[in-house]
Amino acid sequence: MTVLRSRLPTLELPSLERFPDCVFVEDTVVAFRNRAVITNPGAESRKGEVDSIQAVLMQLGMELWNMREIDALASLDGGDVLNTGRHMFVGISDRTNQAGVTVLHEAFDSIDLPVIAVPMDATDALHLKSIVTHLDCHTLLVPEGRIGEKVLDAMKLNNAMGYEVLRLPDIRACNVVAVNNSLVMVSSSVCDSSKRILMENAKKRNLELQFVETAEIEKSDGGVTCCSVLLSL
């Protein structure tokens, strides 16, 4: 929170005692420009979290789409949505189904943000962004090895899409928050070679790299992207 607040205006939402996973606020909404889809989280225990985020975004004057009202069978966690600013990649996982992807198509295709479904193997990771995030709108972070190869194949990247892919030895290092020319990533749990690659590439792109401690979040399979929702209002 402190690092994000130093980079942009930040709202801190009150905790929801009935919903212990509410710290992972990313899963409750998918936003782009002034439009936001209030999701229907895939875990039954989390579905009640969305009401509070909907109230906040309504106060901010955003155009809201409520997934539950559009298709009651649709489910989606925001952790499965990688928005590079040019494409929206959506992992189809244990938490996100094809009906959820379809709702995002309806919401964002009309404002020139192509939505691309990415079939996932549930044994690899809980969410798409547990595997891949981005440094900037042209650079993706993907782990080395079998899991990385599988997600790249599923994303159906091609030369015309214009992405450079950086491969990192440590999958945990692939989860970063990119905001206002800064990158936020975990510190102590990530291997030195992954840190070195990230530092070199951040310097090359004139990006500031900030390390934060997320040991408690990692105990629940969380990462730095899980605990915030970035809005461009």
C-alpha positions, 0 to 999 in steps of 0.5 A: 500500500505504501509503495502504491500510494507513493505512485498514484492516488490510492483508496484503502477499503475497509476489511470485510470480516465475513470474507477473509479473502477480501484482501485479494480485491483484484478478483472482484472487478475488471476495469479499463478506462471508465468501464468496469465489470463487477465479477462473479468470483468462482469460489462460493465463499467470495461471492459476497465481496463484490457488493462493497467494490461495486458501491465504491466504483459507483461513487467514482462515477464508473460505468458498471457492468454486473456479471451476475445480472448479465449471466448468472452462470458466468464466473470470473476472478480478476486474477485470471485477467491480464490487461496489457492495455492493448489486449485482455488475456483471460485465463479459463481456470477453475475460477473463470469459465467461458461464460465469464470471458463472454461477458468481458467480450461484450463489455470491452470489445466495443472500446477497442480492447480485444479479449483473448481466452487462454485455456489453463491447466488447473494443476499449474496455477490458480490464476493466469497472473500467477504465471504471467504479467507484463512490464509494459504494454509490449513486454510479458513476463513468463516463467521458464520451463513447462508451465511457461511454454504451456501458457505461451502456447495457450495465449496464441501470441504471434509477431503481429501482436508485438510482444517481447517475452522475458523468461524468468527462472522463478515463477514468483518473479513473473507476478509484478504490478506495473504502474506509472513507470514503476514495477512492484514485485516481491523481494525475499522469496525470489531467486537472485537470477530472476531479480537480476534479469528484472533489474536489467530490463527495468533499467533498459526501459527507464522503469523503477523497480520496487521490492515489497515483502509479501510473506503473509500473502504468499501463504494463501498463494497470493502475489503483489497483483492480488491486493489492488485494482488499478483504475485510469479515471 
